[in-house]
Amino acid sequence: MSICARGADGVAAAVERLKAHGGVAHGAACDVGDPEAIASYVAAAAEALGGLDALVNNPSGFGSSDDEDGWKRSIDIDLMGVVRGTWAALPHLEKAGGGAVLNISSISGIGPAGNIPYGAVKAAVIQLTQSHALAFAKQRTRVNCIAPGSIEFPGGLWAQRKANTPEVYERTLAKIPFGRMGKPEEVARVAAFLVSDAASWVTGQTISVDGAQNLS
């Protein structure tokens, strides 16, 4: 497995945890808003792993302002990060005889969102998933998407809001029918299914993992 993120220290720590489970673990710091950086990272990952059979695109710049900067950040990272990652990985997936691409969007891309640029680019990722699924089917590469709801973990966005803006946290929590925030593991289990051979006939789909949050 190979992982990348913006912070080198965090990546190094995560790679060490992965190594404890056995197998090859590779990681690198990477700015997915930089076309050359993401191409170099994917090439290095493929070399370290002896090829690629799956790609998970999960970038976000959290461009929250409805202005030039917010839109540019959202498009360059949340959308083009997915596009560039897929461009870079596709030749390796083809060489392997096909594989799986999994894009992480958000339920903010399914309906109106308070964070306008974020919602718009996450909707674009859902549409891109469908277009890529059709385009890559002849190459035996499946493309699917997960739209998570509000996911809480230590140090994450919702943990920060719980501490700093509890009224926002409680207002969001009240809209989740299950009465709690989601857990990273609940997204990971769906991700593991979608990139595995168990999902060999699933492509072009977006699955919400949100405890019915987007239905409320």
C-alpha positions as CSV (number, residue, x, y, z in Angstrom):
1,M,0.0,0.0,0.0
2,S,1.1,3.6,-0.7
3,I,-0.2,6.7,0.8
4,C,0.4,10.4,0.4
5,A,-0.6,13.6,2.2
6,R,0.7,17.2,2.5
7,G,2.7,16.6,5.8
8,A,5.8,14.4,5.6
9,D,5.8,13.7,9.3
10,G,2.3,12.4,9.3
11,V,2.9,10.2,6.3
12,A,6.0,8.7,7.8
13,A,4.1,7.9,11.0
14,A,1.3,6.3,9.1
15,V,3.7,4.2,7.0
16,E,5.3,2.8,10.1
17,R,1.8,1.8,11.4
18,L,1.1,0.1,8.1
19,K,4.4,-1.8,8.1
20,A,3.3,-3.4,11.4
21,H,0.6,-5.3,9.4
22,G,3.1,-6.8,7.0
23,G,3.6,-6.3,3.3
24,V,5.1,-3.3,1.5
25,A,4.2,0.1,2.8
26,H,5.2,3.3,0.9
27,G,4.4,6.9,1.4
28,A,5.5,10.4,0.4
29,A,4.5,14.0,1.0
30,C,2.6,15.3,-2.0
31,D,0.7,18.4,-3.0
32,V,-2.1,17.1,-5.1
33,G,-2.7,20.6,-6.4
34,D,0.6,20.3,-8.2
35,P,0.4,18.3,-11.5
36,E,4.1,17.3,-11.5
37,A,4.0,16.3,-7.8
38,I,1.1,13.9,-8.1
39,A,2.5,12.4,-11.3
40,S,5.9,11.8,-9.6
41,Y,4.2,10.4,-6.5
42,V,2.1,7.9,-8.4
43,A,5.1,6.7,-10.5
44,A,7.1,6.2,-7.3
45,A,4.3,4.3,-5.7
46,A,3.9,2.0,-8.7
47,E,7.7,1.3,-8.6
48,A,7.7,0.6,-4.9
49,L,4.7,-1.7,-5.1
50,G,5.6,-3.4,-8.3
51,G,2.5,-1.9,-10.1
52,L,-0.9,-0.6,-9.1
53,D,-4.3,-2.3,-9.0
54,A,-6.3,0.3,-7.2
55,L,-6.3,4.1,-6.6
56,V,-8.2,6.0,-3.9
57,N,-8.6,9.7,-4.6
58,N,-9.4,11.6,-1.4
59,P,-8.1,15.2,-1.8
60,S,-9.6,18.3,-0.2
61,G,-8.5,21.8,0.2
62,F,-11.6,22.8,2.1
63,G,-12.1,25.9,0.1
64,S,-14.9,27.4,2.2
65,S,-15.2,30.9,0.9
66,D,-17.5,31.9,-2.0
67,D,-14.8,34.0,-3.7
68,E,-11.9,33.6,-6.1
69,D,-9.6,32.0,-3.6
70,G,-12.3,29.5,-2.3
71,W,-13.3,28.4,-5.8
72,K,-9.7,28.1,-7.0
73,R,-8.6,26.0,-4.1
74,S,-11.7,23.8,-4.5
75,I,-11.2,23.2,-8.2
76,D,-7.4,22.9,-8.1
77,I,-7.4,20.3,-5.2
78,D,-10.8,18.7,-4.7
79,L,-11.6,18.3,-8.4
80,M,-8.3,18.4,-10.4
81,G,-6.6,16.4,-7.7
82,V,-8.9,13.6,-8.6
83,V,-8.5,14.1,-12.3
84,R,-4.7,14.2,-12.1
85,G,-4.5,11.3,-9.8
86,T,-6.5,9.2,-12.2
87,W,-4.6,10.4,-15.2
88,A,-1.3,9.3,-13.5
89,A,-2.6,5.9,-12.3
90,L,-4.5,4.8,-15.4
91,P,-1.5,3.5,-17.4
92,H,-0.5,1.4,-14.4
93,L,-4.0,0.0,-14.0
94,E,-4.1,-0.8,-17.7
95,K,-0.8,-2.6,-17.5
96,A,-2.2,-4.7,-14.6
97,G,-5.1,-5.7,-16.8
98,G,-7.6,-3.4,-15.1
99,G,-8.2,-2.3,-11.6
100,A,-10.3,0.0,-9.5
101,V,-10.5,3.8,-8.9
102,L,-12.4,5.0,-5.9
103,N,-13.2,8.7,-5.5
104,I,-14.2,10.2,-2.2
105,S,-16.8,13.0,-2.6
106,S,-19.3,14.1,0.1
107,I,-23.0,14.3,0.7
108,S,-22.5,18.0,0.1
109,G,-22.3,17.1,-3.6
110,I,-25.7,15.5,-3.6
111,G,-27.9,18.5,-2.7
112,P,-27.6,22.2,-1.8
113,A,-24.6,22.9,0.4
114,G,-23.9,25.8,2.7
115,N,-20.3,25.7,1.6
116,I,-21.0,26.6,-2.0
117,P,-17.6,25.9,-3.8
118,Y,-17.1,22.7,-1.8
119,G,-20.5,21.3,-2.7
120,A,-20.1,22.2,-6.3
121,V,-16.8,20.4,-6.8
122,K,-18.0,17.4,-4.8
123,A,-20.9,17.2,-7.2
124,A,-18.5,17.3,-10.1
125,V,-16.5,14.4,-8.6
126,I,-19.8,12.3,-8.6
127,Q,-20.4,13.2,-12.2
128,L,-16.7,12.5,-13.1
129,T,-17.0,9.1,-11.5
130,Q,-19.8,8.2,-13.9
131,S,-18.0,9.5,-16.9
132,H,-14.8,7.7,-16.1
133,A,-16.6,4.5,-15.3
134,L,-18.0,4.5,-18.8
135,A,-14.8,5.6,-20.4
136,F,-12.6,3.0,-18.7
137,A,-14.9,0.0,-18.8
138,K,-13.3,-1.4,-21.9
139,Q,-10.0,-1.3,-20.1
140,R,-11.6,-3.3,-17.3
141,T,-11.1,-0.5,-14.8
142,R,-14.0,0.2,-12.4
143,V,-14.6,3.6,-11.0
144,N,-16.8,4.2,-8.0
145,C,-17.4,6.9,-5.4
146,I,-18.2,7.3,-1.7
147,A,-20.1,10.3,-0.4
148,P,-19.4,10.4,3.3
149,G,-21.6,12.4,5.7
150,S,-20.1,14.0,8.9
151,I,-17.2,11.9,10.1
152,E,-15.7,12.5,13.5
153,F,-12.1,11.6,14.5
154,P,-9.5,13.1,16.8
155,G,-8.0,16.2,15.3
156,G,-10.5,16.2,12.5
157,L,-12.9,19.0,11.4
158,W,-15.8,17.8,13.5
159,A,-13.7,17.3,16.6
160,Q,-12.4,20.9,16.1
161,R,-16.0,22.2,15.8
162,K,-17.1,20.3,18.8
163,A,-14.4,22.1,20.8
164,N,-14.5,25.5,19.2
165,T,-18.1,26.0,17.8
166,P,-20.3,23.5,19.7
167,E,-23.4,25.1,18.4
168,V,-22.5,24.2,14.8
169,Y,-21.6,20.6,16.0
170,E,-24.9,20.1,17.8
171,R,-26.9,21.6,14.9
172,T,-25.3,19.2,12.5
173,L,-25.6,16.2,14.9
174,A,-29.4,16.9,15.3
175,K,-29.8,16.3,11.5
176,I,-28.4,12.8,11.6
177,P,-31.2,10.3,12.2
178,F,-28.8,7.8,13.8
179,G,-28.0,10.4,16.5
180,R,-24.2,10.3,16.1
181,M,-21.3,11.3,13.8
182,G,-19.8,8.6,11.5
183,K,-16.5,6.9,12.1
184,P,-13.6,6.7,9.6
185,E,-13.8,2.9,9.9
186,E,-17.3,2.9,8.5
187,V,-16.1,4.7,5.4
188,A,-13.1,2.4,5.1
189,R,-15.1,-0.8,5.1
190,V,-17.1,0.4,2.1
191,A,-13.9,1.6,0.4
192,A,-12.3,-1.8,1.0
193,F,-15.3,-3.5,-0.6
194,L,-15.4,-1.2,-3.7
195,V,-11.7,-1.7,-4.6
196,S,-11.8,-5.4,-4.0
197,D,-12.8,-8.2,-6.3
198,A,-16.0,-8.7,-4.3
199,A,-17.2,-5.6,-6.2
200,S,-16.1,-6.8,-9.6
201,W,-19.5,-5.9,-11.2
202,V,-19.9,-2.5,-9.5
203,T,-18.9,0.6,-11.4
204,G,-20.1,4.1,-11.9
205,Q,-21.8,4.2,-8.5
206,T,-21.9,6.6,-5.6
207,I,-22.6,5.2,-2.2
208,S,-23.5,7.6,0.7
209,V,-22.0,6.6,4.0
210,D,-23.8,8.9,6.3
211,G,-26.4,7.3,8.6
212,A,-29.2,8.8,6.5
213,Q,-27.9,12.3,7.1
214,N,-28.5,13.4,3.5
215,L,-32.1,12.1,3.7
216,S,-33.0,14.3,6.5
